[in-house]
Amino acid sequence: MAKFAKGKSGNPGGRPKVPADVKKMRELTRDEFARAANQFLFMTRAEIKVKLEAVDTVGIELMVGEMIDRGIRFGDPVRLGFVLDRLIGKVPTKIDDESLSLHAQLVSALAKRAESA
């Protein structure tokens, strides 16, 4: 295992910045988020687009819908991971060099699926 040089950061770029929409979503209760997210998770991409463009769509649905839409369209692991964490919770598994956690596998699979769509 490589050692870090004394006085040098092991992560010079720092922690990746959390997108503003993800920060805003953290303020929602689990039930509020789940109610809005479940609507969008069972929609087609065309249905999501129509819902997001509708003038009567309420704010919470717009915020959650945009997050899910961007996560799927761009294969964004931050947004997809956040949605999974809020809906099913973080999976408490030990991660070693040989395996990925269930959470990471789900995020990776969703990102790959979004890339191929």
N, C-alpha and C positions, 0 to 999 in steps of 0.2 A: 504494500500500500504506500503510495507516494505521500510524503510529508510536505506540508506547506512551509514556505519560507517564513522565517520569523518576521513579524510585523507586516506581512502581506495578507490581504484578504483572500480567502478561498473562493470567494464569489465577487470579483471586482465590479461586475455590473450591478450587483445588488439584486434584491428581490424584484421580479417583474412587477410593473405597475398594474394595479387592479383597475379595469375600466370603470368609468363613472356609473354606468348602468348597473354593474354588478354591485358596487357600493350602495346604490340606492335600494337594490333588491334586498340587501341584508337587513334593512329596516322593517320589512314586511314580516308579519307573523307567519309561522309555518302554514297555518290553515288558509290565510289570505293568498299566500303564494301558491299553495297546492290547488286551490279552487281555480285560480286563473290559469295556472300551468296545464292542468288536466284538460282544459278546453282545447288548448293549442297542440298538445301532444298527440291528440287523436284526429287532427285535421291534416288534409293534404296541403302541399305548398300553395296551391291555388286558393284554397279556403282560407289559409292564414293571410295571404295577401289581401283578399276581400275584407276580412275581419279588421285588419290593421288600417285599411283605407276607409272603413265605414265611419260616418260622422257621429254615430251614436255609441261607438266603442268607448267604454270608460277608461280612465287613466291607468288603473292597475292592470287592466287587460292589455293596454298599449305597451306598458313597460315590460311586462312578462312576455307578451307576444313578440315584441322586438328582440328581446334577449334570445328567445328560442329560435326565432327566424334567423338571426345573425349566426347563432351557434351552428345551426344546420347548414345554412348556405355557405359559410366560410370554414366549416369544420373547426370552429374555435373551441379548443379544449378548456379554456377558462370558463366560458359561458356554459358549455355542455356539462362540465364538471360541477359548476355551481348548481345547475338545475337538478342534477342527480343527487348532490349532497343535500339539497333542501327537501327533495321528495322522499328519498330512501335513507338518507343519513350516510355519513362516512362509514365505510366498511372497516372494522377494526382488525386488520390483518398485518402481520409482520412482513415487510418487504425485504427480500434479500437480492443478491446479484442474479439469482437464477429465475426469479419469478416476479410478476407484476401483481398488484392488488386487483381485486375484482373491479374496484372503482376505475383504476387506470385502464383496465381492459375494456370496460364499457365506454369510457371517454374515447379511447383509441378507435374502437369499432365504429362509434358514431361519427367521429371525424373522418375516417376512411370512407364511410358510407356517403357522407356529405360531399366529399371530394369526387366520388364516382358518379354522383347524381347530375 
